[in-house]
Amino acid sequence: MSNVDFYRRVPKDLTEATTLGAAMSLVALSIMGILFFSETMAFARTKIATSITLDENTQPQLRLNFNITMLDIHCDYVSVDVWDALGTNRQNVTKNVEKWQLSEDGNTRLFSGRNREQREVRHEEHDRTLEEMHEEDGVQAFELKKDNFKGWLEEHEMAFVDMYAPWCVWCQRLGPTWEKFAQEVKTLKMPVGVGKLDCMQEADLCRDEKVMAFPTLRWYDNGKAVAPEYKMDRTVTALVGFAKRKLEMNDKFKDWEKGAVDRGESDADIEKKRKLFSQSRTEHPSCQVSGHLMVNRVPGNFHIEAKSKNHNLNSAMTNLTHVVNHMSFGEPLDQQSRRAKRILKQVPEEHQQFNPMDNSMYLTKEFHQAYHHYIKVVSTHLNVGSTVANQMLTYQFLEQSQVVYYEESNVPEARFSYDLSPMSVVVEKEGRKWYDYLTSLCAIIGGTFTTLGLIDAVLYKVFKPKKL
């Protein structure tokens, strides 16, 4: 057995201790100690490593979360549409989408309901055309132009104006009804001026009045427009009823208020109407749209545009300036939960691009413009531990935006185009294996001992005193 001994002993009387050898031994021990400490610290410490792999997510749909404020479009006209490469084309999405009307200071003022299908207003049928009415009864509604508009409003403390376009089909259906309404107002001797304004002939005036849709039925009090605009049924009875309610809610017209009492309305009802009337003056045409969409995992887009089932939108006055309050993909990330905090605390900031568009404004300074956003979505697996509690699936995305110019006849839209990357990013905690650590310790001991032994041998040969 002694023939296979790897660790043969040299008799002690054949060895020689030197001062140089002692110094090299101390150096070797010091180096071993430093390397041993460094290797132990490296073994105890973990680091975050990233890798790219094919996305193995088999879910057919992806959740898209959004909260967007349209600064110059009324909630009645806001529509959310979805399109994708599989042929999905959903108009005016209603599920899981809510709209809030905002005040001038940006606070939510009035809940406008879910993004439901707009109600169709009723129109009145007539046995005579508008031209026949004009020939037989004359023109009842006063024709307004730029040179007489302000003067006519000064003459009538209370006024009701139809702002229309001749090519608009809804305006054509309303024309005879508006003439009958004007005639009824004169018959009832209501202190209300009834006018009509052709926005094709008086385009500058309609632009100054910010007419966004045709027909726009707007009430004026002492020359000032009163919001909201009329959006109910377009029948003579409905229009007359609306005018009466406006008169009853105004303190200057006591006779109409007395008439409300005579009809059985209480003082509380009248006061409630008066408050609504005063509140409506402060209405601001901005709308906050929020909710989530379930979209297919293919390239597509969702866009917000102004449309109506009962109006023709005025493309010349459609302003798509918007603020992205929040946008993200996947299940909402509750950053307040202990699990999310624990995981995100260990992930570098450069791998937390979950909502880079939040609190961003996209301002269009001219009409016939809108921002289009191009979004690249990358699924990200955060694995900071071996257990499920330390793992999380999230979605990062990169975004680029640019202004797109539209023709004057087209209504612009704020478009958000998205595309999912076929690759996914894996962010995981990486540590050293125990056997790797032991191997390194052995290498430190053997390598340091051997290397300094060779150096000691060379120095001993150099400085060894020569025999005479």
DRENVEXPA-99620 format. One record per residue (C-alpha): z, y, x; residue in three letters. Coordinates in steps of 0.1 Angstrom, whole numbers, plus 5000, padded with zeros to 4 digits. Example, Ala and Ser with C-alpha at 12.3 -4.5 7.8 and 13.67 -1.06 7.14 Angstrom:
{pt {5078; 4955; 5123}; "ALA"};
{pt {5071; 4989; 5137}; "SER"};
END
This chain:
{pt {5000; 5000; 5000}; "MET"};
{pt {5007; 5024; 5029}; "SER"};
{pt {4970; 5023; 5037}; "ASN"};
{pt {4961; 5042; 5005}; "VAL"};
{pt {4988; 5069; 5010}; "ASP"};
{pt {4972; 5103; 5003}; "PHE"};
{pt {5004; 5121; 5014}; "TYR"};
{pt {5012; 5107; 5049}; "ARG"};
{pt {5042; 5122; 5066}; "ARG"};
{pt {5041; 5137; 5101}; "VAL"};
{pt {5072; 5129; 5120}; "PRO"};
{pt {5095; 5160; 5123}; "LYS"};
{pt {5097; 5158; 5161}; "ASP"};
{pt {5059; 5162; 5162}; "LEU"};
{pt {5059; 5194; 5142}; "THR"};
{pt {5065; 5229; 5156}; "GLU"};
{pt {5079; 5259; 5136}; "ALA"};
{pt {5066; 5293; 5146}; "THR"};
{pt {5073; 5329; 5136}; "THR"};
{pt {5037; 5333; 5125}; "LEU"};
{pt {5040; 5302; 5103}; "GLY"};
{pt {5072; 5315; 5087}; "ALA"};
{pt {5055; 5349; 5079}; "ALA"};
{pt {5025; 5331; 5064}; "MET"};
{pt {5048; 5310; 5043}; "SER"};
{pt {5065; 5341; 5029}; "LEU"};
{pt {5031; 5356; 5021}; "VAL"};
{pt {5020; 5324; 5004}; "ALA"};
{pt {5052; 5323; 4983}; "LEU"};
{pt {5047; 5360; 4973}; "SER"};
{pt {5011; 5355; 4963}; "ILE"};
{pt {5019; 5323; 4943}; "MET"};
{pt {5047; 5341; 4925}; "GLY"};
{pt {5024; 5371; 4916}; "ILE"};
{pt {4996; 5348; 4904}; "LEU"};
{pt {5020; 5326; 4885}; "PHE"};
{pt {5034; 5355; 4866}; "PHE"};
{pt {5000; 5370; 4859}; "SER"};
{pt {4987; 5336; 4846}; "GLU"};
{pt {5017; 5331; 4824}; "THR"};
{pt {5013; 5366; 4808}; "MET"};
{pt {4976; 5359; 4802}; "ALA"};
{pt {4985; 5325; 4786}; "PHE"};
{pt {5010; 5342; 4763}; "ALA"};
{pt {4987; 5370; 4753}; "ARG"};
{pt {4957; 5366; 4729}; "THR"};
{pt {4927; 5387; 4724}; "LYS"};
{pt {4902; 5395; 4696}; "ILE"};
{pt {4867; 5380; 4702}; "ALA"};
{pt {4836; 5384; 4681}; "THR"};
{pt {4807; 5361; 4676}; "SER"};
{pt {4776; 5361; 4655}; "ILE"};
{pt {4765; 5331; 4635}; "THR"};
{pt {4744; 5322; 4605}; "LEU"};
{pt {4759; 5333; 4572}; "ASP"};
{pt {4770; 5301; 4554}; "GLU"};
{pt {4781; 5319; 4522}; "ASN"};
{pt {4767; 5300; 4492}; "THR"};
{pt {4780; 5324; 4465}; "GLN"};
{pt {4750; 5334; 4443}; "PRO"};
{pt {4762; 5369; 4436}; "GLN"};
{pt {4780; 5397; 4455}; "LEU"};
{pt {4803; 5423; 4440}; "ARG"};
{pt {4794; 5460; 4446}; "LEU"};
{pt {4822; 5485; 4440}; "ASN"};
{pt {4814; 5522; 4436}; "PHE"};
{pt {4829; 5555; 4425}; "ASN"};
{pt {4804; 5583; 4425}; "ILE"};
{pt {4806; 5619; 4411}; "THR"};
{pt {4774; 5635; 4399}; "MET"};
{pt {4781; 5672; 4402}; "LEU"};
{pt {4754; 5686; 4379}; "ASP"};
{pt {4746; 5659; 4353}; "ILE"};
{pt {4765; 5655; 4320}; "HIS"};
{pt {4779; 5621; 4313}; "CYS"};
{pt {4757; 5618; 4282}; "ASP"};
{pt {4726; 5617; 4305}; "TYR"};
{pt {4740; 5595; 4333}; "VAL"};
{pt {4725; 5560; 4335}; "SER"};
{pt {4731; 5532; 4360}; "VAL"};
{pt {4701; 5509; 4366}; "ASP"};
{pt {4698; 5478; 4388}; "VAL"};
{pt {4667; 5462; 4404}; "TRP"};
{pt {4663; 5434; 4429}; "ASP"};
{pt {4637; 5412; 4446}; "ALA"};
{pt {4643; 5383; 4422}; "LEU"};
{pt {4629; 5404; 4393}; "GLY"};
{pt {4662; 5416; 4379}; "THR"};
{pt {4657; 5449; 4361}; "ASN"};
{pt {4687; 5460; 4341}; "ARG"};
{pt {4685; 5494; 4325}; "GLN"};
{pt {4716; 5514; 4317}; "ASN"};
{pt {4741; 5488; 4329}; "VAL"};
{pt {4771; 5488; 4305}; "THR"};
{pt {4795; 5461; 4318}; "LYS"};
{pt {4823; 5472; 4341}; "ASN"};
{pt {4811; 5508; 4344}; "VAL"};
{pt {4831; 5538; 4332}; "GLU"};
{pt {4823; 5575; 4330}; "LYS"};
{pt {4847; 5604; 4331}; "TRP"};
{pt {4838; 5640; 4324}; "GLN"};
{pt {4852; 5664; 4351}; "LEU"};
{pt {4866; 5699; 4349}; "SER"};
{pt {4855; 5727; 4372}; "GLU"};
{pt {4883; 5719; 4397}; "ASP"};
{pt {4872; 5683; 4400}; "GLY"};
{pt {4899; 5667; 4379}; "ASN"};
{pt {4892; 5641; 4353}; "THR"};
{pt {4891; 5659; 4320}; "ARG"};
{pt {4877; 5636; 4293}; "LEU"};
{pt {4871; 5599; 4292}; "PHE"};
{pt {4835; 5594; 4281}; "SER"};
{pt {4838; 5557; 4275}; "GLY"};
{pt {4821; 5529; 4292}; "ARG"};
{pt {4785; 5532; 4302}; "ASN"};
{pt {4774; 5519; 4269}; "ARG"};
{pt {4740; 5522; 4252}; "GLU"};
{pt {4735; 5557; 4239}; "GLN"};
{pt {4737; 5561; 4202}; "ARG"};
{pt {4704; 5569; 4184}; "GLU"};
{pt {4706; 5600; 4164}; "VAL"};
{pt {4692; 5601; 4129}; "ARG"};
{pt {4662; 5623; 4121}; "HIS"};
{pt {4651; 5637; 4088}; "GLU"};
{pt {4617; 5628; 4073}; "GLU"};
{pt {4596; 5655; 4057}; "HIS"};
{pt {4566; 5655; 4034}; "ASP"};
{pt {4551; 5686; 4051}; "ARG"};
{pt {4542; 5693; 4087}; "THR"};
{pt {4555; 5722; 4106}; "LEU"};
{pt {4522; 5740; 4103}; "GLU"};
{pt {4522; 5736; 4066}; "GLU"};
{pt {4557; 5749; 4064}; "MET"};
{pt {4547; 5780; 4083}; "HIS"};
{pt {4517; 5786; 4061}; "GLU"};
{pt {4536; 5782; 4028}; "GLU"};
{pt {4571; 5795; 4036}; "ASP"};
{pt {4566; 5815; 4068}; "GLY"};
{pt {4585; 5811; 4101}; "VAL"};
{pt {4622; 5808; 4094}; "GLN"};
{pt {4636; 5803; 4129}; "ALA"};
{pt {4633; 5834; 4151}; "PHE"};
{pt {4609; 5829; 4181}; "GLU"};
{pt {4627; 5839; 4213}; "LEU"};
{pt {4611; 5852; 4244}; "LYS"};
{pt {4624; 5865; 4277}; "LYS"};
{pt {4621; 5902; 4266}; "ASP"};
{pt {4640; 5897; 4233}; "ASN"};
{pt {4664; 5869; 4242}; "PHE"};
{pt {4695; 5890; 4252}; "LYS"};
{pt {4690; 5916; 4226}; "GLY"};
{pt {4688; 5890; 4198}; "TRP"};
{pt {4720; 5874; 4211}; "LEU"};
{pt {4737; 5908; 4210}; "GLU"};
{pt {4727; 5912; 4174}; "GLU"};
{pt {4742; 5879; 4164}; "HIS"};
{pt {4777; 5871; 4173}; "GLU"};
{pt {4772; 5835; 4164}; "MET"};
{pt {4738; 5819; 4172}; "ALA"};
{pt {4722; 5785; 4172}; "PHE"};
{pt {4691; 5780; 4194}; "VAL"};
{pt {4666; 5751; 4197}; "ASP"};
{pt {4652; 5750; 4232}; "MET"};
{pt {4622; 5727; 4231}; "TYR"};
{pt {4590; 5716; 4248}; "ALA"};
{pt {4558; 5712; 4226}; "PRO"};
{pt {4549; 5679; 4243}; "TRP"};
{pt {4584; 5664; 4236}; "CYS"};
{pt {4582; 5638; 4208}; "VAL"};
{pt {4619; 5644; 4198}; "TRP"};
{pt {4612; 5682; 4196}; "CYS"};
{pt {4582; 5675; 4174}; "GLN"};
{pt {4603; 5654; 4150}; "ARG"};
{pt {4630; 5681; 4150}; "LEU"};
{pt {4606; 5711; 4143}; "GLY"};
{pt {4604; 5708; 4105}; "PRO"};
{pt {4641; 5701; 4102}; "THR"};
{pt {4650; 5732; 4123}; "TRP"};
{pt {4629; 5753; 4100}; "GLU"};
{pt {4646; 5739; 4069}; "LYS"};
{pt {4680; 5745; 4086}; "PHE"};
{pt {4671; 5781; 4093}; "ALA"};
{pt {4661; 5785; 4057}; "GLN"};
{pt {4694; 5769; 4045}; "GLU"};
{pt {4714; 5793; 4067}; "VAL"};
{pt {4697; 5823; 4051}; "LYS"};
{pt {4703; 5808; 4016}; "THR"};
{pt {4740; 5803; 4023}; "LEU"};
{pt {4742; 5838; 4039}; "LYS"};
{pt {4759; 5823; 4069}; "MET"};
{pt {4765; 5848; 4097}; "PRO"};
{pt {4746; 5827; 4122}; "VAL"};
{pt {4713; 5835; 4139}; "GLY"};
{pt {4689; 5806; 4142}; "VAL"};
{pt {4663; 5808; 4169}; "GLY"};
{pt {4639; 5786; 4189}; "LYS"};
{pt {4627; 5789; 4225}; "LEU"};
{pt {4596; 5773; 4239}; "ASP"};
{pt {4605; 5763; 4274}; "CYS"};
{pt {4569; 5758; 4284}; "MET"};
{pt {4560; 5794; 4277}; "GLN"};
{pt {4593; 5807; 4289}; "GLU"};
{pt {4600; 5784; 4318}; "ALA"};
{pt {4618; 5810; 4339}; "ASP"};
{pt {4642; 5818; 4310}; "LEU"};
{pt {4649; 5781; 4304}; "CYS"};
{pt {4656; 5776; 4341}; "ARG"};
{pt {4680; 5805; 4340}; "ASP"};
{pt {4697; 5790; 4310}; "GLU"};
{pt {4698; 5756; 4328}; "LYS"};
{pt {4681; 5736; 4301}; "VAL"};
{pt {4683; 5700; 4313}; "MET"};
{pt {4668; 5681; 4284}; "ALA"};
{pt {4645; 5686; 4254}; "PHE"};
{pt {4655; 5694; 4227}; "PRO"};
{pt {4686; 5713; 4237}; "THR"};
{pt {4705; 5726; 4207}; "LEU"};
{pt {4729; 5752; 4221}; "ARG"};
{pt {4755; 5773; 4203}; "TRP"};
{pt {4761; 5809; 4214}; "TYR"};
{pt {4792; 5830; 4208}; "ASP"};
{pt {4789; 5867; 4217}; "ASN"};
{pt {4759; 5860; 4239}; "GLY"};
{pt {4776; 5832; 4258}; "LYS"};
{pt {4767; 5796; 4256}; "ALA"};
{pt {4794; 5773; 4242}; "VAL"};
{pt {4797; 5738; 4255}; "ALA"};
{pt {4793; 5710; 4247}; "PRO"};
{pt {4757; 5711; 4234}; "GLU"};
{pt {4749; 5696; 4200}; "TYR"};
{pt {4741; 5659; 4203}; "LYS"};
{pt {4748; 5646; 4167}; "MET"};
{pt {4723; 5637; 4139}; "ASP"};
{pt {4693; 5660; 4136}; "ARG"};
{pt {4693; 5664; 4099}; "THR"};
{pt {4697; 5696; 4078}; "VAL"};
{pt {4731; 5684; 4064}; "THR"};
{pt {4745; 5676; 4099}; "ALA"};
{pt {4733; 5709; 4114}; "LEU"};
{pt {4747; 5730; 4085}; "VAL"};
{pt {4780; 5711; 4088}; "GLY"};
{pt {4782; 5718; 4125}; "PHE"};
{pt {4775; 5755; 4120}; "ALA"};
{pt {4802; 5757; 4093}; "LYS"};
{pt {4828; 5740; 4116}; "ARG"};
{pt {4820; 5765; 4144}; "LYS"};
{pt {4825; 5794; 4120}; "LEU"};
{pt {4858; 5779; 4108}; "GLU"};
{pt {4871; 5775; 4143}; "MET"};
{pt {4865; 5812; 4152}; "ASN"};
{pt {4892; 5837; 4144}; "ASP"};
{pt {4867; 5864; 4136}; "LYS"};
{pt {4854; 5846; 4105}; "PHE"};
{pt {4884; 5845; 4082}; "LYS"};
{pt {4863; 5838; 4051}; "ASP"};
{pt {4851; 5805; 4066}; "TRP"};
{pt {4886; 5796; 4076}; "GLU"};
{pt {4898; 5803; 4041}; "LYS"};
{pt {4870; 5781; 4028}; "GLY"};
{pt {4883; 5753; 4050}; "ALA"};
{pt {4918; 5757; 4034}; "VAL"};
{pt {4902; 5757; 3999}; "ASP"};
{pt {4885; 5724; 4008}; "ARG"};
{pt {4919; 5708; 4014}; "GLY"};
{pt {4921; 5711; 4052}; "GLU"};
{pt {4957; 5718; 4065}; "SER"};
{pt {4967; 5745; 4090}; "ASP"};
{pt {4973; 5718; 4115}; "ALA"};
{pt {4937; 5705; 4112}; "ASP"};
{pt {4923; 5740; 4116}; "ILE"};
{pt {4945; 5747; 4146}; "GLU"};
{pt {4934; 5714; 4162}; "LYS"};
{pt {4897; 5724; 4157}; "LYS"};
{pt {4904; 5758; 4172}; "ARG"};
{pt {4919; 5742; 4203}; "LYS"};
{pt {4889; 5719; 4207}; "LEU"};
{pt {4867; 5749; 4203}; "PHE"};
{pt {4885; 5768; 4231}; "SER"};
{pt {4886; 5737; 4253}; "GLN"};
{pt {4848; 5731; 4249}; "SER"};
{pt {4842; 5765; 4265}; "ARG"};
{pt {4855; 5752; 4299}; "THR"};
{pt {4833; 5721; 4299}; "GLU"};
{pt {4816; 5715; 4333}; "HIS"};
{pt {4784; 5694; 4336}; "PRO"};
{pt {4797; 5669; 4361}; "SER"};
{pt {4804; 5632; 4356}; "CYS"};
{pt {4823; 5606; 4376}; "GLN"};
{pt {4808; 5571; 4374}; "VAL"};
{pt {4829; 5542; 4386}; "SER"};
{pt {4831; 5504; 4383}; "GLY"};
{pt {4815; 5474; 4399}; "HIS"};
{pt {4782; 5455; 4396}; "LEU"};
{pt {4776; 5418; 4402}; "MET"};
{pt {4743; 5417; 4421}; "VAL"};
{pt {4722; 5389; 4435}; "ASN"};
{pt {4724; 5382; 4472}; "ARG"};
{pt {4689; 5394; 4478}; "VAL"};
{pt {4674; 5428; 4487}; "PRO"};
{pt {4677; 5453; 4458}; "GLY"};
{pt {4690; 5486; 4447}; "ASN"};
{pt {4710; 5504; 4420}; "PHE"};
{pt {4703; 5539; 4411}; "HIS"};
{pt {4718; 5567; 4391}; "ILE"};
{pt {4694; 5589; 4371}; "GLU"};
{pt {4694; 5612; 4342}; "ALA"};
{pt {4679; 5597; 4310}; "LYS"};
{pt {4685; 5597; 4273}; "SER"};
{pt {4673; 5578; 4243}; "LYS"};
{pt {4672; 5610; 4222}; "ASN"};
{pt {4659; 5635; 4247}; "HIS"};
{pt {4631; 5641; 4271}; "ASN"};
{pt {4647; 5651; 4304}; "LEU"};
{pt {4636; 5684; 4320}; "ASN"};
{pt {4627; 5672; 4355}; "SER"};
{pt {4626; 5708; 4367}; "ALA"};
{pt {4663; 5711; 4361}; "MET"};
{pt {4676; 5677; 4373}; "THR"};
{pt {4700; 5682; 4402}; "ASN"};
{pt {4711; 5649; 4418}; "LEU"};
{pt {4737; 5663; 4442}; "THR"};
{pt {4765; 5637; 4443}; "HIS"};
{pt {4797; 5627; 4461}; "VAL"};
{pt {4804; 5591; 4471}; "VAL"};
{pt {4841; 5588; 4465}; "ASN"};
{pt {4841; 5551; 4473}; "HIS"};
{pt {4816; 5523; 4480}; "MET"};
{pt {4823; 5488; 4492}; "SER"};
{pt {4811; 5452; 4489}; "PHE"};
{pt {4830; 5421; 4480}; "GLY"};
{pt {4864; 5418; 4463}; "GLU"};
{pt {4884; 5451; 4465}; "PRO"};
{pt {4904; 5452; 4497}; "LEU"};
{pt {4940; 5459; 4489}; "ASP"};
{pt {4951; 5475; 4521}; "GLN"};
{pt {4986; 5480; 4508}; "GLN"};
{pt {4994; 5443; 4506}; "SER"};
{pt {5014; 5427; 4534}; "ARG"};
{pt {4987; 5401; 4541}; "ARG"};
{pt {4959; 5427; 4544}; "ALA"};
{pt {4980; 5449; 4566}; "LYS"};
{pt {4989; 5420; 4589}; "ARG"};
{pt {4953; 5410; 4593}; "ILE"};
{pt {4938; 5444; 4596}; "LEU"};
{pt {4964; 5455; 4622}; "LYS"};
{pt {4950; 5430; 4646}; "GLN"};
{pt {4913; 5438; 4641}; "VAL"};
{pt {4898; 5467; 4661}; "PRO"};
{pt {4886; 5498; 4642}; "GLU"};
{pt {4850; 5492; 4652}; "GLU"};
{pt {4851; 5460; 4630}; "HIS"};
{pt {4865; 5478; 4600}; "GLN"};
{pt {4834; 5495; 4586}; "GLN"};
{pt {4841; 5484; 4551}; "PHE"};
{pt {4835; 5518; 4534}; "ASN"};
{pt {4818; 5543; 4558}; "PRO"};
{pt {4803; 5563; 4529}; "MET"};
{pt {4837; 5572; 4513}; "ASP"};
{pt {4843; 5609; 4506}; "ASN"};
{pt {4807; 5619; 4516}; "SER"};
{pt {4787; 5646; 4498}; "MET"};
{pt {4749; 5645; 4496}; "TYR"};
{pt {4738; 5680; 4486}; "LEU"};
{pt {4702; 5687; 4474}; "THR"};
{pt {4695; 5724; 4476}; "LYS"};
{pt {4663; 5723; 4456}; "GLU"};
{pt {4650; 5706; 4425}; "PHE"};
{pt {4627; 5675; 4427}; "HIS"};
{pt {4648; 5661; 4455}; "GLN"};
{pt {4673; 5633; 4457}; "ALA"};
{pt {4690; 5613; 4484}; "TYR"};
{pt {4681; 5577; 4489}; "HIS"};
{pt {4706; 5555; 4508}; "HIS"};
{pt {4696; 5524; 4528}; "TYR"};
{pt {4725; 5500; 4533}; "ILE"};
{pt {4726; 5469; 4555}; "LYS"};
{pt {4754; 5446; 4545}; "VAL"};
{pt {4770; 5421; 4570}; "VAL"};
{pt {4795; 5395; 4559}; "SER"};
{pt {4825; 5395; 4582}; "THR"};
{pt {4850; 5367; 4586}; "HIS"};
{pt {4884; 5379; 4599}; "LEU"};
{pt {4902; 5348; 4614}; "ASN"};
{pt {4934; 5360; 4631}; "VAL"};
{pt {4952; 5326; 4627}; "GLY"};
{pt {4947; 5290; 4620}; "SER"};
{pt {4961; 5292; 4584}; "THR"};
{pt {4943; 5304; 4553}; "VAL"};
{pt {4968; 5332; 4549}; "ALA"};
{pt {4955; 5347; 4582}; "ASN"};
{pt {4919; 5346; 4572}; "GLN"};
{pt {4898; 5370; 4551}; "MET"};
{pt {4862; 5374; 4541}; "LEU"};
{pt {4850; 5410; 4540}; "THR"};
{pt {4818; 5429; 4541}; "TYR"};
{pt {4809; 5456; 4566}; "GLN"};
{pt {4778; 5478; 4561}; "PHE"};
{pt {4757; 5504; 4579}; "LEU"};
{pt {4741; 5532; 4560}; "GLU"};
{pt {4713; 5557; 4565}; "GLN"};
{pt {4704; 5585; 4540}; "SER"};
{pt {4674; 5608; 4537}; "GLN"};
{pt {4661; 5632; 4512}; "VAL"};
{pt {4631; 5620; 4491}; "VAL"};
{pt {4608; 5645; 4474}; "TYR"};
{pt {4595; 5639; 4439}; "TYR"};
{pt {4566; 5652; 4419}; "GLU"};
{pt {4574; 5679; 4393}; "GLU"};
{pt {4567; 5655; 4365}; "SER"};
{pt {4591; 5628; 4377}; "ASN"};
{pt {4628; 5628; 4372}; "VAL"};
{pt {4646; 5622; 4405}; "PRO"};
{pt {4672; 5594; 4410}; "GLU"};
{pt {4700; 5588; 4435}; "ALA"};
{pt {4691; 5554; 4449}; "ARG"};
{pt {4713; 5530; 4468}; "PHE"};
{pt {4691; 5503; 4484}; "SER"};
{pt {4710; 5473; 4499}; "TYR"};
{pt {4700; 5443; 4520}; "ASP"};
{pt {4722; 5414; 4531}; "LEU"};
{pt {4719; 5402; 4567}; "SER"};
{pt {4713; 5365; 4572}; "PRO"};
{pt {4738; 5366; 4601}; "MET"};
{pt {4776; 5370; 4598}; "SER"};
{pt {4802; 5384; 4622}; "VAL"};
{pt {4832; 5363; 4630}; "VAL"};
{pt {4862; 5382; 4643}; "VAL"};
{pt {4889; 5358; 4655}; "GLU"};
{pt {4920; 5357; 4677}; "LYS"};
{pt {4913; 5339; 4710}; "GLU"};
{pt {4940; 5324; 4732}; "GLY"};
{pt {4941; 5300; 4762}; "ARG"};
{pt {4946; 5263; 4759}; "LYS"};
{pt {4977; 5247; 4775}; "TRP"};
{pt {4957; 5224; 4797}; "TYR"};
{pt {4937; 5254; 4810}; "ASP"};
{pt {4970; 5271; 4818}; "TYR"};
{pt {4982; 5240; 4838}; "LEU"};
{pt {4950; 5237; 4856}; "THR"};
{pt {4952; 5273; 4867}; "SER"};
{pt {4987; 5268; 4880}; "LEU"};
{pt {4977; 5239; 4901}; "CYS"};
{pt {4947; 5258; 4914}; "ALA"};
{pt {4970; 5287; 4923}; "ILE"};
{pt {4994; 5265; 4942}; "ILE"};
{pt {4968; 5243; 4960}; "GLY"};
{pt {4944; 5272; 4967}; "GLY"};
{pt {4970; 5296; 4980}; "THR"};
{pt {4986; 5269; 5002}; "PHE"};
{pt {4953; 5257; 5016}; "THR"};
{pt {4938; 5291; 5022}; "THR"};
{pt {4968; 5306; 5040}; "LEU"};
{pt {4971; 5273; 5059}; "GLY"};
{pt {4936; 5278; 5073}; "LEU"};
{pt {4944; 5314; 5081}; "ILE"};
{pt {4976; 5304; 5099}; "ASP"};
{pt {4957; 5278; 5119}; "ALA"};
{pt {4931; 5303; 5130}; "VAL"};
{pt {4957; 5329; 5140}; "LEU"};
{pt {4978; 5302; 5158}; "TYR"};
{pt {4947; 5293; 5179}; "LYS"};
{pt {4940; 5329; 5187}; "VAL"};
{pt {4975; 5339; 5196}; "PHE"};
{pt {4987; 5306; 5211}; "LYS"};
{pt {4997; 5312; 5248}; "PRO"};
{pt {4974; 5295; 5272}; "LYS"};
{pt {4987; 5270; 5297}; "LYS"};
{pt {4982; 5278; 5334}; "LEU"};
END
